[in-house]
Amino acid sequence: MAINPPVDATQTPAWAALQKHYNDLQAEGISLKKWFAEEPERVEQLSFDAGDLHFDLSKNLIKPETLKLFADLAKDVKLDERVKAMVSGVHINNTEDRAVLHTALRRPVEDEGKYIVDGQDVVKDVRETLDRIYAFADKVRSGEWKGVTGKKITTVVNIGIGGSDLGPNMAYEALKPYADAGISARYISNIDPNDLAEKTKGLDPETTLFIIVSKTFTTLETLTNAREARTWLLEGLKASGAIDGSDEKNAEAIRKHFVAVSTALDKVEAFGIDPTNAFGFWNWVGGRYSVDSAVGTSLAVVFGPARFEEFLHGFHEIDEYFINTPVEKNVVALMGLLNVWYRNFFNTAAHAVLPYDQYLHRFPAYLQQLTMESNGKSVRWDGTPVTTQTGEIFWGEPGTNGQHAFYQLIHQGTQLIPADFIAFVNTPNPTKDGDQDVHELFLGNYLAQTKALAFGKTADEVRAEGTPEAIVPARVFQGNKPTTSILGEALTPFALGELIALYEHITLVEGTVWGLDSYDQWGVELGKQLAKQITPAISKDDEALAAQDASTQSLIKFYREHREF
């Protein structure tokens, strides 16, 4: 099926209507304080529920009628057509001629036979792989799978990069309270030798299992780290007398302490891993959309198959909501369109994600890849230039840490930075400071920040506090800083799946408006290619050095002069 060219959103009637709406709001004067006073049903009209998450959009720079204009834009850019094409397996990743089927990773077993893509029953394939992963996870968790000396595995070390690291690493940190088998996880991604050195520090080779995650088993960083880990394991086992260092014992140790997430079974076997302990995924799964595939094997081991299934159910809940809910009532679609509203009409560049849950401390980093690798593009899916600004700089840190760092810029800086605030009603670690419930103290900050950002503080309010006139201006808060509040019941595997799917679909909505192929990532390739050319020049190849630009030559010469080992 041919991919229709993207609609130029800027030439649609809906875009023109949004521009007029924006101009009218600016002429009227945007004032959240005034709108809240004049619109008694504002909060109700701009609040939504999806799955077990509650969303409050009322502190955004929109009116209830703005949602109708958003829905019109979605219709004009054929969002519904794009979504249907994606979930049915059309090759909407056209630069790589691939389907985009991360939603199939979390479809229930009842959907087997319903999605035949490129001749494959994709749900059946997924469920078969999950069954193998779950059987493996059960063996490791129960102690049936043992290391080469017969000891139970107590640490799994995931070696991958990009989506093969950011997703499982984030999810492991988010769900730590659910680790129930005496197994912890560590994640190695950076080719910097310091990463592997620190992540293997204090580990016992006899109780460590490595999971090498590379679809093609050729990723430079991952395979370099995998070989270094193999050396670390064998040297450690030999030093302790656990193995004698013979080829036979080395091979046995590798088979007991290494598994793979890859489809390149020949390369897996050449590395020394038993191909029966390799778990595959498909070219219709992009790396940044793969945490719920075999890439999440470390999660299945640490948390167990039942928890991993809950995780998948959370994704599927939001998938079904997004696919089947009309745009005007569809908070997932509306959040994507809201981001377009800020990016293209308010000309914002950044978007903050501020989780008020320490377990989500890696969530903003995960979203950086998901959103910026997907929509950081300047050509549309038909190769033509974009017609408006695209992409957002996603960033953030957990509250309340961020309050003591960068919130100053959001409150009183000159840039408008929309922000998503995420929190949960319940905590797995309830505590009290005297009579004060500490989680409620924490949530008090979550609620206070969005209130302060929305309504600010006037000069008269500052004066009324007895503030000297000379410093009144420094204590004025302009307000009208937009935020979305997301509140869940608890950070469960289900809720985490919901949150990830939420932002996956937000990314799709934005990409559809901008006409982007949100599923390729050619921007990462040039640096990789140049690194292969430059690396020989660093230590010894003068011919390669001579081929470099003057700046690169100068930096390499500095390196050569100062390297001490």
N, C-alpha and C positions, 0 to 999 in steps of 0.2 A: 504493500500500500504506500503510495507516494505521500510525502509530507507536504501539506499545504504551506505556502509561504506565510510568514508571520504577518499579522495585521499591524499596521503602523498605528499604535494607540493614539499618537498625537493628532492624527487626522480623523478621529472618530467623533461623532456627535457627543458621546459621553465625556470625552476629554474636554471638549469645548464647554460643556455644561459644568464640569468640575472646575475649570479655570474661572468661569463666571462666578461660581459658588465661592471659590477662594477669594476672588476680588471683592465680592459682596461682604464676606466675613471681615476682610481687612478694612474695608471702608466703614463697616459698622463698629469695628473695634473688637478684637477677640478678648473675651474676658470670661474665664471659667467661673469666677466668683459671681458674675452677673448671670451667666447662663444657669448656674445651679439655683440661684434665687428665683429666676423667672420660669424655670422648667421643673415643676414639682415631680414629674414622672421621668426625668432625665435618667436617673440611675437605673430605674426599672427598664426603660427602653434601650439602654446601652449595656445591659448585663445579660450574660449567656451562660449556659451550662453545656458542657460536652464531656461525655463519660462521667467521671466523678470529679472533674475540674470545674471551678467556677471562675468566670471572667468578668471583670468590670472595666469597660472601655470608657466610662463616663468622664474620666479626667483627661481624655484626649481632645485635641483641637478640632472637634467635629460637632455637628448637631445631629439629632436623630434622623433628620431628612438627608443627611450626607450618605447614610447607608444605602438609600435608593440610588443615588448617583454612583456609588461604588458598584452596586449590582448591575447598573447599566453598562459600566465600563467592562465588567467581567463578561457581559453578554457580547459587547462589541468586539472584544479581542478573542472571543470564542473559547473562553476558559473551559466550559463544559466539554467541548469537543476535544480539547487537549487532555483533560483528565481521563476521558473515556478511552482515548488513544493509548495513554500510558498504561492504564490498568488492563487493557485487552492485549497488550503485547506488541503494538505497532512500534516500529523502530524509530522512536522519536529522538533518540540520540543519533542523529543522522550523520554527524562527522565520523562516527565510528561504526555506523550501520548496526546499531544494537537496540534491542528492546530495553525498556526501563521498568523493571518489575520488582522493585523492593517490596511493594505491597504483597506480592505472592509469598514472600518469606514468612508472613504471619497469617496466612489464610488457614482456616481449620481443615482438618482431614476430610470433612464433608465436601470440600470444594474440589477434591480429586476428580479429574475427568472434565472439569468445567473450563479449564484454561489451557488449551493446546496452543503452544507458541513455537513456531519453527519446527513443528512435528513432535514436540515434547510436551508431556503432561507436567507442567511446571510445579503444580502443587504436589503431585505424587513424588516428583524428584526431591522437592524440599523435605517432605515428610520422611522419605527414606533416609536422607542425610541426617535429619534430626534424630531419627531412631538410632542410627549408628553413634552419633555424638552422645546421646543419652546413655547408651549401653557402656560406652567408654567412660563417661563421667561417673556412672554408678560403680564401675570397677575401681577407679581411682579413689573415690570417696569411701568405699567400703574397706579398702586395703587389699582387695583381691589383686589389683595391679600393684606390683612391688618394684622397687629399684633393684639394681643388680646384686645388692647384698641382702635382699629380702626385707628391707625396711619399707614402711608405708611412706608414700609421698606426702609431704607437709607443705611444700611450696611449689606453685606453678609459675614459671617465668615465661611470659608472652613476649616474643620477639617479632616486631612488625613496625611499620611506619605509616604515617598518614592515617587513613581509615582503618588500617589493620592494628593501630595502636590507640588512637584518640577515642574511638567508640568504646572498646572493652575497658580501657583504663578509666574513662569517665564513669562507666556503669559500675565497675568494681568499687570505686570510691563512693559512689552514690548509694550502693546497696550493702555496704559493709556490715550493718547490723544483721543481715540475713545469712552471713557466712556461718554454717553450722556443722561443718565436717572436720574442723581442725586443720583446714587448708587455707593458706593465704596466697596472694598473687603479687607478682611484681611485673613491671612492664619496661622493656628496653626498646628504644626506638632510634635514638640519635647515634649517628656514626662516630660522634665524639667518643673516644675511648673512656672518658670519664663516666659516661652513662652506664656502660656495662660494668666497669669497675665498682661503682657504687651500688648497683642493683644486685650484684653477686656477693657483695661484702656480707660476711656473717652467715652465708648459706652453707649447708652441708650437702656436698654433691650426692651423697647416698640417698637423700630425701627430696631432691629437686628434680622436677620434670619441666623440660623446655617445650614450648609450643611455637613452632616456626610458622609464621603467617605470611605467605607470599603466593598469590595465585599462580604466577608463572615460575616461581622459585628462582627468579633472576634479579630481584630488587637489590640494588647495590648495597644499601645500608643494611637491609635485613640479612642478606647472605653473609656479608662481612661479619656482622654481629653473631650470626649463627655459627660460623666457623670458629670465632673467638670463644664462644660459649662451649663449643665442643672441646676445644683445647683446655679450657678451664676445668671442665668436667673430668676429662681423662687424666690430666695432671693431678687433680685433687684426689681422685680415686686411687691413683698409683702411689701418691705420696703417703696416703693413709694405710696402704697395704691392702686396700679393698680389691684391687685387681693387680695383675702382674705386668701389665703393659703390653702383653702379647696381642697380635692382631685379632685373635679369636675373642679374647676378653674385651678388647676395645670395642669390637663390633657388637658384642652382647650388651655392653654398657650403653652404647648409643641407642640401640633398639629399645632398651628399658627406660631411657631418660629423655628421649626425643620423639615427638610426634609432629605432624605437619598439617597445616591448613593450606592446601594447594591442589591444583589439578594436574600439575606436571609430575606424574608419578615416576617417570624415568629419572628425573633430576632428584626427586625425593629419595629414591632408592640409591642413587649414586652418592648421596650425602651420607647414607648409612641408616636411614629411617625405613622401617618396614612399611611398604606401600599400603598394607591393610590398616595402618594407623595414620592414614592421610584422609582428611575430610575436605571435600571440594565445595566450590561454589561456582557461579555461572557468570558468563560475560555480561548478562543483563543486570548484574548487581554492581553498581559503582562502589568504590572503596568507602566513600563517605556515607554510603547508605547500607553498610554491610554488617553493622554491629549485631543484628538479629539473625545473621547467617552463621556459617561455621566459624566465622571470624570471632564470634562470641563463645567459642569452646571453653576458654578459661572461665567464663562466667558460669557455664553449665557445670563445670567441675567444682567451683567454689560454692555456688549457691544451690546446685542440684537441678535436675530436670524439671521438677514441679514448679520451682520458682522461675525457671527460664520460660516455661509455658505461660505463666502469669505475665511475664514481660512481653511475650508475643501477643497475648490477648489485649494488653494495653494499646499496643500499636494498632491492632485490628479494630479496636473500638473507635479510635479516631479516624482511621481509614474509612470505615463505614459511615461515620458521621459526616466527614468531609465530602465523600462521594455522593451522598444521598440527601443532603440538606440544602434547600434553596439558599442562594448566596446571601440574600438580605438577612437571613437568620443564621447564617453559617459563620460562627466566630473564627474558625480557622481561615476561611477565605477572606473574611473581613480584616483579619490582622495582616494578611499579605497585602491587601489593597490599602490598608492604613499606612503600611511602610512605603508604598508607592506614593501615596498622598504627601508624606513628609519628604521623601527623597526628591520628588519631581516638582512639587508645588511650593513647599517651604524651603527647598534646596538644602536639606540636611545631608550630611555625609556619614554621620556615625549613628549607631544604635546600641544602647547599653542593655545588657541582660544581667539582672541583679538578683541572684537567688538568695533568699533569706533562709538558707539551710547549708550548713558547712559541708554536708555530704555532697552537695552539688558544686563543690569548688572547682571542678574541672569542666563543668557544663558550658560556660562561656567559651573556653578553648575548643571544645568539641564543635560548638556552633560556628566558630570562626572558619573551620574547614568546610562545614556543611554549606554555609551561606556564601562565603567569599570565593571558594573554589568553584561553586556552582554559578554564581551570577557576577563574578568579577570579569566581565567581558565587554568588548567594544564592537563586536560584530554579531549580527543576528543569525538565526539558524539557517538562513539561506545565503549567508556570506556577505550580506549587505551591511553597511554601517548602521549602528544604532541611531535612533532619532532623539534620544533623551539621555539623561544621566542614568547610570545603572549601578547596581551593587550598593552595599552599605558596609561600613567598617563595624563589624560586630565585636564587642568587647565587654568586659565586666569582671567583677570579683564578688565574692559573697558579702552580704551585709552581715554584721555592721562594719566589717573591715573597710569596705569601700567608703563608708561615711567619713572615716578619718584619713582618707587618701584623696580621691578624685571627685567626690560629690560637690566640692566647692565649685568646680568648673560647670557642673550641671545646674547648680542653683543660681550662681551669679556670673557665670562666664558669658561671653558674647555669642557662643554657638548654641543653637537649639539642638538638643540631644534627646530624642524620644527614648524611653526606657521601659523595659518589661520587669516588673517586680514579681517574684515567685516565692510563695511561702506555703507552709502546711500547718493545719490545725493541730495535729498531734506530733509528738516527738518520741523517738524510741528511748530517749535519755531524760526523762522528766526530773527536774531538781528544783530545790527551793533555796533562796538566800534569805534566811529568817522566814518571814511570812510571805515573801515575794516569790511567786512562781517565775522562774527565770525564763521559761519559754514565752510566757506572756509579756515579760519585759522585752524580750527579743521581738515579738510580734508588735509590740507598741512602737518600736522603731520602724518596722516595716510599714505600718499604717501612717505614722507621723511623716515619713519622708514623702510619700505621694501627696499627702495633704499640703505639706509645705511647698512642694514643687508646683502644685496646682494653684494654690490661693495666695502664696507669698505673704509679704508683710509690707504695709505701706509706710511712708515716712511719718504720717500722723500716728500710726500705731507704735512706731519706734520712739517718737517723741513722748508719747503718753507713758512710756516706761521710765522717763526721766533721763534719757540719753542726751549727752551734750550735743548741741546743734552741729558742731564741727564734724562729728563722726556719724551723724544720722545717715548720710548717703551710703556709708559702708555697711550699714545694717539693714538696708532696704532689700527686700526680696521681690523681684518683679512678678513672680508667679507665671501662670500660663505655660508651665513646662510640662509637656505631655507625658503621661505614664499609662500603662496598662497593668492592672493588678490581676494576677493569676493565683488562686487559692485552692489548694487541694486538701483532702482529708489527712493523708499521710504519704510519705515518700516510700511507696511500696514498689516492687517490680512492675506491677500494673501501671502505676502512676508514672514511673519513669518511661515506660513504653509510650504512654500517652504524650508526654512532653516531647519526646524525640520525634514522633510522628507529626505532632503539631508543627514543629519547625521545618520538617521535611516538606510539608504541604505549603506552608507559608512561602518557602523558597520556590516551589513550583508556581505559585500564583504570581509572585513577582517576576519570575522568568518569563511567564506567558505574556504578561503585560509588556515587558521589554523586548519580547521576541527572541529570547535567548535559548540556546541548547544548554540547559542547566546541568547536563550530565556528562560532558566531556571536560577536560582540564589541560588543554594544550599549553597553557601558560607555565606549567611546571617543567616542560620538556627542554627548553633551550638551555637553562642553567645546568641540567643534567648532562646534556651533550657537551657543553663547554668544559664542565668539570673533568670529563674524560680526556679532553685535549690538554688541559692545563696541568693536571696532576703530575704527569711525567716531568714537567718543567720545574717543579718545585725543588726536587732534590738533585737531579743529575743530568737531565737532557737539555743541553745548551741549545740544540737546534729547536726544540719545542719552545724554549724560553724566547728565542729570537723571533718566533712567530707571533708573540703576544704584543698587545698594545703597550704603550710606554708606562701607563699606570700599573698594569699587572706586572710588567718586568720589574719595576721599582719595588713593588711590594714583595715579590719573590726574592729579590736581591737582599732586602732587609731580613727576610726569613733565613736565607742561607748564612748570612753573617752572624746571626744571633742564636741559631739553634745550638743547644748544649748537649744533645744526646742523639 
